């Protein structure tokens, strides 16, 4: 009986832990560690549609950057063979002696392979979109942060913005392309020389809203440098806004390239692009539809996937969706 009573006392004592008067230990709070980006991706991948779109986009990326390496695209490959002009997929494979991925989408006006041409053109459009978005977003965010925080800089930039913003963007790009040429890097320069300005103006407005909040004012009172206030207090708060802008910027450059090349102002004929393929096939829209709809389908698919993934990532990066 005494042994059972002693055992009960021991079991009850093991349920409690004695804490001393150590102030450091008493201030510790046991809670699960929170990772912002881990939470963002958890919310993002919760949607099954995002998995499907990512897999499809990965396939498009691999095709765009791997196929042109092993299968060189030559638009003038069969320019001397009139029998290869404007062939449907079945006619092209019959003409070349059997099934081949090279001719599975038919041939163009000069006997060129549409299948090879689409992936070489998609690579150009994707590279253009990524480079332009990286330049414009980086310059736009930095300039917008300084613009919104410095009142002296604000007066100067508002004058510049009001002058440039009243000039149509398409007209400015067209003039620059005619002046400096229509090569790839010339086209990148035309899209980025003033493309960052509208992004900077948008961020200027957002920064002006956040800079006068209590925690920013407290940091200023404590003597925190402006660069640290901007980098630690303002820009992290705008993560979801940055992702939202990026979601619209990436597909917009692909659309811009397609439109400008379609009207004859885009990249030169020596640089394969989706817009150039669509522009060359517009006259064969009725008689040879495979030449027109194939690049249109790829351009539309890439643009839609980038936009939807970007919007879903922007929603996931909003801290309010993590609750």
Secondary structure in CASP SS format (residue, H / E / C, confidence):
PFRMAT SS
TARGET T0000
AUTHOR 0000-0000-0000
METHOD secondary structure of the structure
MODEL  1
X C 1.00
X H 1.00
X H 1.00
X H 1.00
X H 1.00
X H 1.00
X H 1.00
X H 1.00
X H 1.00
X H 1.00
X H 1.00
X H 1.00
X H 1.00
X C 1.00
X C 1.00
X C 1.00
X C 1.00
X C 1.00
X C 1.00
X C 1.00
X C 1.00
X C 1.00
X H 1.00
X H 1.00
X H 1.00
X H 1.00
X C 1.00
X C 1.00
X C 1.00
X C 1.00
X C 1.00
X C 1.00
X C 1.00
X C 1.00
X C 1.00
X H 1.00
X H 1.00
X H 1.00
X H 1.00
X H 1.00
X H 1.00
X H 1.00
X H 1.00
X H 1.00
X C 1.00
X C 1.00
X C 1.00
X H 1.00
X H 1.00
X H 1.00
X H 1.00
X H 1.00
X H 1.00
X H 1.00
X H 1.00
X H 1.00
X H 1.00
X H 1.00
X H 1.00
X H 1.00
X H 1.00
X H 1.00
X H 1.00
X H 1.00
X H 1.00
X H 1.00
X H 1.00
X H 1.00
X H 1.00
X H 1.00
X C 1.00
X C 1.00
X C 1.00
X C 1.00
X C 1.00
X C 1.00
X C 1.00
X C 1.00
X C 1.00
X C 1.00
X C 1.00
X H 1.00
X H 1.00
X H 1.00
X C 1.00
X C 1.00
X C 1.00
X C 1.00
X H 1.00
X H 1.00
X H 1.00
X H 1.00
X H 1.00
X H 1.00
X H 1.00
X H 1.00
X C 1.00
X C 1.00
X C 1.00
X C 1.00
X H 1.00
X H 1.00
X H 1.00
X C 1.00
X C 1.00
X C 1.00
X E 1.00
X C 1.00
X C 1.00
X C 1.00
X C 1.00
X C 1.00
X E 1.00
X H 1.00
X H 1.00
X H 1.00
X H 1.00
X H 1.00
X H 1.00
X H 1.00
X H 1.00
X H 1.00
X H 1.00
X H 1.00
X H 1.00
X H 1.00
X H 1.00
X H 1.00
X H 1.00
X H 1.00
X H 1.00
X H 1.00
X H 1.00
X H 1.00
X H 1.00
X H 1.00
X H 1.00
X H 1.00
X H 1.00
X H 1.00
X H 1.00
X H 1.00
X H 1.00
X H 1.00
X H 1.00
X H 1.00
X H 1.00
X H 1.00
X H 1.00
X C 1.00
X H 1.00
X H 1.00
X H 1.00
X H 1.00
X H 1.00
X H 1.00
X H 1.00
X H 1.00
X H 1.00
X H 1.00
X H 1.00
X H 1.00
X H 1.00
X H 1.00
X H 1.00
X C 1.00
X C 1.00
X C 1.00
X H 1.00
X H 1.00
X H 1.00
X H 1.00
X H 1.00
X H 1.00
X H 1.00
X H 1.00
X H 1.00
X H 1.00
X H 1.00
X H 1.00
X C 1.00
X C 1.00
X C 1.00
X H 1.00
X H 1.00
X H 1.00
X H 1.00
X H 1.00
X H 1.00
X H 1.00
X H 1.00
X H 1.00
X C 1.00
X C 1.00
X H 1.00
X H 1.00
X H 1.00
X H 1.00
X H 1.00
X H 1.00
X H 1.00
X H 1.00
X H 1.00
X H 1.00
X H 1.00
X H 1.00
X H 1.00
X H 1.00
X H 1.00
X H 1.00
X C 1.00
X C 1.00
X C 1.00
X H 1.00
X H 1.00
X H 1.00
X H 1.00
X H 1.00
X H 1.00
X H 1.00
X H 1.00
X C 1.00
X C 1.00
X C 1.00
X C 1.00
X H 1.00
X H 1.00
X H 1.00
X H 1.00
X H 1.00
X H 1.00
X H 1.00
X H 1.00
X H 1.00
X C 1.00
X H 1.00
X H 1.00
X H 1.00
X H 1.00
X H 1.00
X H 1.00
X H 1.00
X H 1.00
X H 1.00
X H 1.00
X H 1.00
X H 1.00
X H 1.00
X H 1.00
X H 1.00
X H 1.00
X H 1.00
X H 1.00
X H 1.00
X H 1.00
X H 1.00
X H 1.00
X H 1.00
X H 1.00
X H 1.00
X H 1.00
X H 1.00
X C 1.00
X C 1.00
X C 1.00
X C 1.00
X C 1.00
X C 1.00
X C 1.00
X C 1.00
X C 1.00
X C 1.00
X C 1.00
X H 1.00
X H 1.00
X H 1.00
X H 1.00
X H 1.00
X H 1.00
X H 1.00
X H 1.00
X H 1.00
X H 1.00
X H 1.00
X C 1.00
X C 1.00
X C 1.00
X C 1.00
X H 1.00
X H 1.00
X H 1.00
X H 1.00
X H 1.00
X H 1.00
X H 1.00
X H 1.00
X H 1.00
X H 1.00
X H 1.00
X H 1.00
X H 1.00
X H 1.00
X H 1.00
X H 1.00
X H 1.00
X H 1.00
X H 1.00
X H 1.00
X H 1.00
X H 1.00
X H 1.00
X H 1.00
X H 1.00
X H 1.00
X H 1.00
X H 1.00
X C 1.00
X C 1.00
X H 1.00
X H 1.00
X H 1.00
X H 1.00
X C 1.00
END
